[in-house]
Amino acid sequence: MGDDTRLSILNGKDIELDDHLTGRILAAYEEITTNHDLDRHYIYELYYETNYRGGWVFIGNNIKDWDGTTMPGEL
């Protein structure tokens, strides 16, 4: 797949988090394997929190399909 959606959290010019979102989604869900599958799911909610050192940690996700159903899970 040519899609490489990333999330980068910066503190000034310093990168605090660089996360490969497409890779997380494709690795977590057997139902999502192609670009067409990614397009059918239109809301991707990814949850992060800071850790005690001030860094960012991924804690979970929720993906909503076109028909309104959700696919909660751990990525």
N, CA and C atoms as an extended XYZ file, in Angstrom:
225
Properties=species:S:1:pos:R:3:atomname:S:1:resname:S:1:resid:I:1 pbc="F F F"
N         0.833       -1.174        0.000 N   MET     1
C         0.000        0.000        0.000 CA  MET     1
C         0.879        1.239        0.000 C   MET     1
N         0.471        2.239       -0.734 N   GLY     2
C         1.231        3.463       -0.802 CA  GLY     2
C         0.840        4.477        0.254 C   GLY     2
N        -0.178        4.178        1.059 N   ASP     3
C        -0.642        5.121        2.069 CA  ASP     3
C         0.240        5.006        3.303 C   ASP     3
N         0.755        6.149        3.759 N   ASP     4
C         1.625        6.152        4.924 CA  ASP     4
C         1.206        7.294        5.832 C   ASP     4
N         0.025        7.189        6.435 N   THR     5
C        -0.471        8.233        7.318 CA  THR     5
C         0.249        8.141        8.641 C   THR     5
N         0.795        9.268        9.081 N   ARG     6
C         1.553        9.319       10.318 CA  ARG     6
C         1.004       10.408       11.221 C   ARG     6
N         1.229       10.237       12.510 N   LEU     7
C         0.924       11.260       13.498 CA  LEU     7
C         2.246       11.683       14.118 C   LEU     7
N         2.539       12.968       14.043 N   SER     8
C         3.745       13.500       14.667 CA  SER     8
C         3.335       14.562       15.679 C   SER     8
N         3.818       14.423       16.900 N   ILE     9
C         3.595       15.420       17.942 CA  ILE     9
C         4.930       16.097       18.188 C   ILE     9
N         4.930       17.415       18.022 N   LEU    10
C         6.165       18.183       18.143 CA  LEU    10
C         6.154       19.036       19.399 C   LEU    10
N         7.328       19.260       19.925 N   ASN    11
C         7.542       20.228       20.993 CA  ASN    11
C         8.576       21.198       20.438 C   ASN    11
N         8.110       22.296       19.850 N   GLY    12
C         9.009       23.162       19.090 CA  GLY    12
C         9.431       22.423       17.840 C   GLY    12
N        10.735       22.225       17.671 N   LYS    13
C        11.238       21.472       16.521 CA  LYS    13
C        11.540       20.020       16.863 C   LYS    13
N        11.427       19.678       18.150 N   ASP    14
C        11.713       18.314       18.594 CA  ASP    14
C        10.488       17.424       18.406 C   ASP    14
N        10.695       16.249       17.822 N   ILE    15
C         9.609       15.278       17.638 CA  ILE    15
C         9.468       14.472       18.921 C   ILE    15
N         8.297       14.563       19.557 N   GLU    16
C         8.038       13.795       20.771 CA  GLU    16
C         7.402       12.446       20.464 C   GLU    16
N         6.644       12.369       19.360 N   LEU    17
C         6.017       11.116       18.957 CA  LEU    17
C         5.897       11.114       17.444 C   LEU    17
N         6.290       10.016       16.816 N   ASP    18
C         6.082        9.817       15.380 CA  ASP    18
C         5.488        8.424       15.227 C   ASP    18
N         4.191        8.364       14.942 N   ASP    19
C         3.464        7.095       14.947 CA  ASP    19
C         2.922        6.784       13.559 C   ASP    19
N         3.155        5.581       13.081 N   HIS    20
C         2.688        5.129       11.775 CA  HIS    20
C         1.262        4.594       11.917 C   HIS    20
N         0.270        5.450       11.675 N   LEU    21
C        -1.131        5.103       11.923 CA  LEU    21
C        -1.650        4.025       10.994 C   LEU    21
N        -1.338        4.125        9.706 N   THR    22
C        -1.822        3.114        8.757 CA  THR    22
C        -1.310        1.743        9.144 C   THR    22
N        -0.062        1.652        9.520 N   GLY    23
C         0.507        0.373        9.942 CA  GLY    23
C        -0.177       -0.188       11.175 C   GLY    23
N        -0.502        0.676       12.141 N   ARG    24
C        -1.224        0.227       13.343 CA  ARG    24
C        -2.574       -0.386       12.976 C   ARG    24
N        -3.311        0.302       12.109 N   ILE    25
C        -4.654       -0.160       11.726 CA  ILE    25
C        -4.581       -1.471       10.960 C   ILE    25
N        -3.682       -1.556        9.977 N   LEU    26
C        -3.574       -2.766        9.167 CA  LEU    26
C        -3.118       -3.963        9.993 C   LEU    26
N        -2.266       -3.739       10.981 N   ALA    27
C        -1.783       -4.840       11.811 CA  ALA    27
C        -2.838       -5.322       12.804 C   ALA    27
N        -3.759       -4.450       13.187 N   ALA    28
C        -4.710       -4.788       14.246 CA  ALA    28
C        -5.983       -5.463       13.758 C   ALA    28
N        -6.403       -5.190       12.535 N   TYR    29
C        -7.708       -5.664       12.078 CA  TYR    29
C        -7.583       -6.535       10.832 C   TYR    29
N        -7.993       -7.781       10.932 N   GLU    30
C        -7.988       -8.674        9.780 CA  GLU    30
C        -8.945       -8.194        8.696 C   GLU    30
N       -10.009       -7.463        9.087 N   GLU    31
C       -11.017       -6.998        8.139 CA  GLU    31
C       -10.513       -5.863        7.250 C   GLU    31
N        -9.426       -5.218        7.640 N   ILE    32
C        -8.897       -4.079        6.887 CA  ILE    32
C        -7.560       -4.490        6.283 C   ILE    32
N        -7.582       -4.740        4.958 N   THR    33
C        -6.348       -5.186        4.302 CA  THR    33
C        -6.001       -4.366        3.060 C   THR    33
N        -6.960       -3.604        2.518 N   THR    34
C        -6.724       -2.850        1.287 CA  THR    34
C        -7.102       -1.386        1.480 C   THR    34
N        -6.743       -0.543        0.510 N   ASN    35
C        -7.143        0.861        0.551 CA  ASN    35
C        -8.667        0.994        0.542 C   ASN    35
N        -9.356        0.111       -0.192 N   HIS    36
C       -10.826        0.123       -0.216 CA  HIS    36
C       -11.385       -0.133        1.184 C   HIS    36
N       -10.780       -1.083        1.904 N   ASP    37
C       -11.215       -1.368        3.276 CA  ASP    37
C       -11.002       -0.151        4.174 C   ASP    37
N        -9.877        0.528        4.034 N   LEU    38
C        -9.614        1.737        4.827 CA  LEU    38
C       -10.649        2.810        4.544 C   LEU    38
N       -11.064        2.939        3.281 N   ASP    39
C       -12.042        3.962        2.886 CA  ASP    39
C       -13.431        3.699        3.470 C   ASP    39
N       -13.776        2.439        3.695 N   ARG    40
C       -15.108        2.110        4.229 CA  ARG    40
C       -15.266        2.514        5.690 C   ARG    40
N       -14.171        2.663        6.380 N   HIS    41
C       -14.190        3.067        7.783 CA  HIS    41
C       -13.830        4.542        7.811 C   HIS    41
N       -14.782        5.371        8.198 N   TYR    42
C       -14.585        6.798        7.984 CA  TYR    42
C       -14.209        7.591        9.220 C   TYR    42
N       -14.301        7.019       10.405 N   ILE    43
C       -13.863        7.732       11.604 CA  ILE    43
C       -12.861        6.843       12.344 C   ILE    43
N       -11.656        7.335       12.477 N   TYR    44
C       -10.607        6.639       13.211 CA  TYR    44
C       -10.266        7.485       14.434 C   TYR    44
N       -10.594        6.985       15.613 N   GLU    45
C       -10.268        7.682       16.851 CA  GLU    45
C        -9.126        6.922       17.517 C   GLU    45
N        -8.017        7.594       17.719 N   LEU    46
C        -6.866        6.992       18.373 CA  LEU    46
C        -6.587        7.792       19.634 C   LEU    46
N        -6.387        7.105       20.742 N   TYR    47
C        -6.250        7.763       22.037 CA  TYR    47
C        -4.821        7.643       22.549 C   TYR    47
N        -4.261        8.764       22.947 N   TYR    48
C        -2.917        8.840       23.496 CA  TYR    48
C        -2.980        9.563       24.834 C   TYR    48
N        -2.012        9.292       25.693 N   GLU    49
C        -1.875       10.057       26.925 CA  GLU    49
C        -0.386       10.249       27.198 C   GLU    49
N        -0.094       11.187       28.058 N   THR    50
C         1.317       11.406       28.399 CA  THR    50
C         1.710       10.460       29.520 C   THR    50
N         2.967       10.057       29.506 N   ASN    51
C         3.461        9.218       30.587 CA  ASN    51
C         4.160       10.089       31.627 C   ASN    51
N         4.664        9.483       32.669 N   TYR    52
C         5.257       10.245       33.767 CA  TYR    52
C         6.519       11.003       33.360 C   TYR    52
N         7.140       10.648       32.243 N   ARG    53
C         8.325       11.360       31.750 CA  ARG    53
C         7.970       12.464       30.762 C   ARG    53
N         6.690       12.653       30.485 N   GLY    54
C         6.278       13.683       29.539 CA  GLY    54
C         6.171       13.194       28.106 C   GLY    54
N         6.429       11.897       27.857 N   GLY    55
C         6.293       11.335       26.520 CA  GLY    55
C         4.852       10.924       26.250 C   GLY    55
N         4.588       10.500       25.038 N   TRP    56
C         3.239       10.108       24.628 CA  TRP    56
C         3.157        8.604       24.467 C   TRP    56
N         2.010        8.019       24.916 N   VAL    57
C         1.792        6.574       24.854 CA  VAL    57
C         0.431        6.318       24.218 C   VAL    57
N         0.388        5.408       23.234 N   PHE    58
C        -0.876        5.005       22.627 CA  PHE    58
C        -1.633        4.138       23.622 C   PHE    58
N        -2.942        4.425       23.828 N   ILE    59
C        -3.710        3.638       24.801 CA  ILE    59
C        -4.909        2.912       24.210 C   ILE    59
N        -5.361        3.266       23.004 N   GLY    60
C        -6.505        2.545       22.440 CA  GLY    60
C        -7.086        3.231       21.228 C   GLY    60
N        -8.146        2.635       20.693 N   ASN    61
C        -8.745        3.132       19.464 CA  ASN    61
C       -10.225        2.799       19.372 C   ASN    61
N       -10.892        3.458       18.447 N   ASN    62
C       -12.275        3.158       18.099 CA  ASN    62
C       -12.434        3.519       16.626 C   ASN    62
N       -12.931        2.588       15.829 N   ILE    63
C       -13.095        2.816       14.401 CA  ILE    63
C       -14.565        2.654       14.055 C   ILE    63
N       -15.136        3.639       13.365 N   LYS    64
C       -16.546        3.577       12.980 CA  LYS    64
C       -16.681        3.310       11.485 C   LYS    64
N       -17.582        2.413       11.155 N   ASP    65
C       -17.843        2.015        9.778 CA  ASP    65
C       -18.921        2.916        9.178 C   ASP    65
N       -19.113        2.824        7.861 N   TRP    66
C       -20.127        3.639        7.186 CA  TRP    66
C       -21.523        3.412        7.745 C   TRP    66
N       -21.818        2.196        8.227 N   ASP    67
C       -23.148        1.923        8.745 CA  ASP    67
C       -23.300        2.290       10.221 C   ASP    67
N       -22.268        2.869       10.829 N   GLY    68
C       -22.360        3.335       12.202 CA  GLY    68
C       -21.835        2.352       13.239 C   GLY    68
N       -21.509        1.127       12.814 N   THR    69
C       -20.982        0.172       13.776 CA  THR    69
C       -19.551        0.541       14.130 C   THR    69
N       -19.128        0.151       15.306 N   THR    70
C       -17.763        0.447       15.743 CA  THR    70
C       -16.968       -0.836       15.885 C   THR    70
N       -15.665       -0.696       15.773 N   MET    71
C       -14.746       -1.805       15.951 CA  MET    71
C       -13.739       -1.415       17.020 C   MET    71
N       -14.129       -1.478       18.299 N   PRO    72
C       -13.180       -1.111       19.344 CA  PRO    72
C       -12.085       -2.167       19.437 C   PRO    72
N       -10.933       -1.760       19.859 N   GLY    73
C        -9.855       -2.725       19.991 CA  GLY    73
C        -8.579       -2.080       20.458 C   GLY    73
N        -7.603       -2.878       20.654 N   GLU    74
C        -6.280       -2.410       21.027 CA  GLU    74
C        -5.388       -2.527       19.804 C   GLU    74
N        -4.728       -1.453       19.464 N   LEU    75
C        -3.815       -1.500       18.316 CA  LEU    75
C        -2.415       -1.827       18.775 C   LEU    75
